[in-house]
Every structure is written in C-alpha cells, then in structure tokens.
Amino acid sequence: MLRLEAGEAGGQNFYSLFPVPCSLFPIPYSLFPLLTKTFVVQLVKAAEVRGGKLSVTQGVVDTGRGFAEVEATLNDLVKSGYVNIDNDPDTGVVVYAFPELELSANPELKRWV
C-alpha cells in the first residue's frame, strides 16, 4: 500500500510519496485525487481490454504500480460496488470482474439482464 507523508513546505500543504522530508519531493494535496483517479482509469481500461476481467498481476503489468497498491485499489472498488471478485474457472486465479464492461464485451449476456 502507498504510504504518504503529510507536511508543509513554503506555506502550502503537501503529500510526499517518498520517505524524505516533504519539502524535497512535494505533491500538492490538490493533485493527489487526480493521481488516484488516473490510476483507477488505468485499471478500468486494462479490464476493458480483457473483456471486463482483471487479475492483480495484469493490473501491475498495465499500470506499472506495485502488487499491494493494485490489489488495495481493486478491493476498494469491490467495497464500493463497482467490481466483483471471481475466480478464473480454468486456473483458479482471483479476478476482478467489472460487470458493466463484461456486458459490453459479451452481447449474449445482455439478453439475460
């Protein structure tokens, strides 16, 4: 999971992604939600390419982020109801299913909704 250090530099509040004083590598609070949204969009696009399903490893490969960060973000999406957890029937690998993307990727499923 990503650890953030909060601090103040030059009279402004910052998050730092590195374990050093915040004034060396500051990220303004106003940019942090943008970075998070961009990451989630990367995960959704990675799932879209795969028919609406994504494993943690696939998310790591497509985003360049670490396993813990990808898994934590996908679990947050599960908690908020946007994603379901499933297992691949052939390999048993845990996959995160994006129902809306699965419907658009497989028109056969639309008949049952």
matplotlib code that plots the C-alpha trace (Angstrom):
import matplotlib.pyplot as plt

x = [0.0, 1.2, 2.4, 2.1, 3.8, 1.9, 3.8, 4.1, 6.6, 6.6, 3.4, 1.5, 0.4, 1.9, 1.9, 5.2, 5.4, 9.0, 10.3, 12.2, 11.2, 8.2, 9.9, 12.2, 9.5, 6.2, 2.9, 0.2, -2.9, -4.9, -3.1, -3.4, -7.0, -6.1, -3.3, -5.7, -8.4, -5.8, -4.7, -8.3, -8.9, -5.8, -7.2, -10.6, -9.1, -6.9, -10.0, -11.9, -9.2, -9.7, -13.4, -14.2, -12.0, -8.6, -6.2, -3.8, -0.8, -2.4, -3.1, 0.5, 1.8, -0.6, -0.1, 3.4, 2.3, 3.1, 1.0, -0.1, -1.3, -3.2, -4.8, -5.8, -7.3, -9.3, -10.5, -11.7, -13.6, -15.2, -16.2, -17.8, -19.8, -18.2, -16.3, -17.0, -14.4, -14.4, -12.1, -10.9, -12.6, -9.5, -6.7, -8.3, -6.7, -8.6, -10.0, -11.8, -14.9, -16.3, -19.9, -20.6, -17.5, -18.5, -21.9, -20.4, -17.8, -20.3, -23.6, -25.0, -25.2, -27.4, -30.3, -30.3, -30.3]
y = [0.0, 3.5, 5.5, 9.2, 11.7, 14.9, 18.1, 21.7, 23.5, 27.1, 27.7, 25.0, 21.6, 18.6, 14.8, 13.2, 9.7, 9.2, 8.7, 12.0, 15.5, 16.7, 19.8, 17.7, 15.8, 17.6, 16.7, 19.3, 18.0, 19.2, 16.8, 13.7, 12.9, 13.4, 10.8, 8.4, 8.9, 8.4, 5.1, 3.8, 4.8, 2.8, -0.3, 0.1, 0.4, -2.7, -4.6, -3.4, -4.8, -8.2, -8.4, -6.8, -9.0, -8.2, -10.0, -8.2, -9.3, -7.9, -4.6, -4.4, -5.0, -2.5, 0.3, -0.1, 0.1, -2.5, -5.6, -4.2, -0.9, -2.6, -5.1, -2.5, -0.3, -3.2, -4.2, -0.6, -0.8, -4.1, -2.4, 0.5, -1.9, -1.2, -4.6, -8.2, -10.8, -14.1, -17.0, -18.0, -21.3, -22.8, -21.5, -20.5, -17.1, -14.4, -12.0, -8.7, -8.5, -5.2, -6.1, -3.1, -3.9, -7.6, -6.7, -4.5, -7.2, -10.0, -9.1, -12.6, -11.5, -8.5, -10.8, -12.0, -8.6]
z = [0.0, -0.7, 2.3, 2.2, 4.5, 5.1, 5.6, 4.9, 2.6, 1.5, 3.4, 1.4, 2.5, 0.6, 0.4, -0.2, -1.8, -0.5, 3.0, 2.9, 4.1, 2.3, 1.0, -1.2, -3.3, -2.6, -4.2, -3.6, -1.9, -4.9, -7.2, -5.1, -6.1, -9.7, -9.4, -7.8, -10.4, -13.2, -11.6, -11.4, -15.0, -16.0, -14.1, -15.8, -19.2, -18.5, -17.6, -20.7, -23.0, -21.3, -21.6, -18.2, -16.0, -14.5, -12.2, -9.9, -12.0, -15.1, -13.3, -12.2, -15.8, -17.3, -14.7, -13.6, -9.9, -7.2, -6.3, -3.0, -4.4, -7.3, -5.0, -2.4, -5.1, -6.7, -3.2, -2.7, -5.9, -4.7, -1.4, -3.3, -5.5, -8.9, -9.1, -8.1, -7.1, -9.0, -9.8, -13.3, -13.9, -15.6, -13.4, -10.1, -10.2, -8.4, -11.0, -10.5, -12.7, -13.9, -14.7, -17.0, -19.1, -19.2, -20.6, -23.3, -24.2, -24.4, -26.1, -25.2, -21.5, -22.4, -23.2, -19.6, -17.9]

ax = plt.figure().add_subplot(projection="3d")
ax.plot(x, y, z, "-o")
ax.set_aspect("equal")
plt.show()
